[in-house]
């Protein structure tokens, strides 16, 4: 239980810088992974997407563009700070 609390604190403390940290820690490689994920998902206009543990929502934003106004994208994350 203490470990879960500590992990939550870490993610809360870095939430506002999370995407920049991903760039630094992966050398930008995470952008390729996300591009690959978006392409493989094959989201098209009208699709419904559920992004679980979606963090700051960068994938959800890309999915929303693909799903268009007739689609829906739902994002959830256990850490409320990531959703702001």
C-alpha positions in Angstrom: 0.0 0.0 0.0 2.9 2.4 0.8 4.5 1.6 -2.5 1.3 2.4 -4.4 1.1 5.7 -2.5 4.7 6.6 -3.3 4.3 5.8 -7.0 1.1 8.0 -7.1 3.1 10.9 -5.5 5.8 10.6 -8.1 3.3 10.8 -11.0 1.5 13.7 -9.3 4.7 15.6 -8.9 5.8 15.2 -12.6 2.4 15.5 -14.2 2.9 19.0 -15.6 6.3 17.9 -17.1 5.4 14.4 -18.1 5.5 14.7 -21.8 8.8 16.6 -21.7 10.3 13.9 -19.4 9.2 11.3 -21.9 11.2 13.1 -24.6 14.3 13.3 -22.4 14.2 9.8 -21.0 13.5 8.1 -24.3 15.6 10.3 -26.5 12.4 11.1 -28.4 11.8 7.4 -29.2 8.4 7.5 -27.4 7.2 9.7 -30.3 7.8 6.9 -32.7 6.1 4.4 -30.5 3.0 6.7 -30.3 3.0 7.2 -34.1 3.1 3.4 -34.5 0.3 2.9 -32.0 -1.9 5.5 -33.7 -1.3 3.9 -37.1 -1.9 0.4 -35.8 -5.1 1.4 -34.0 -6.7 2.3 -37.3 -9.2 4.7 -35.8 -11.5 6.1 -38.5 -14.3 8.7 -38.5 -17.2 7.6 -36.2 -15.1 5.2 -34.1 -15.3 5.1 -30.3 -12.1 4.9 -28.4 -11.4 4.2 -24.7 -7.9 5.3 -23.6 -7.2 3.6 -20.3 -4.2 5.0 -18.3 -4.0 7.7 -20.9 -1.8 10.0 -18.9 -1.8 13.5 -20.3 -4.0 12.5 -23.2 -1.6 12.9 -26.1 -2.8 9.7 -27.7 -6.4 10.6 -27.0 -5.9 13.9 -28.9 -4.6 12.0 -31.9 -7.4 9.5 -31.8 -10.0 12.3 -31.5 -8.6 13.9 -34.7 -9.0 10.5 -36.5 -12.5 9.8 -35.0 -13.7 13.2 -36.0 -16.9 14.9 -34.8 -19.0 11.8 -35.3 -16.7 9.7 -33.0 -16.0 9.6 -29.3 -12.8 9.4 -27.3 -12.9 8.6 -23.6 -9.7 9.1 -21.5 -9.1 7.9 -18.0 -6.1 7.8 -15.7 -5.8 6.9 -12.0 -3.8 10.0 -11.4 -6.1 13.1 -11.6 -3.0 15.4 -12.0 -2.2 13.8 -15.4 -5.7 14.8 -16.7 -5.2 18.5 -16.1 
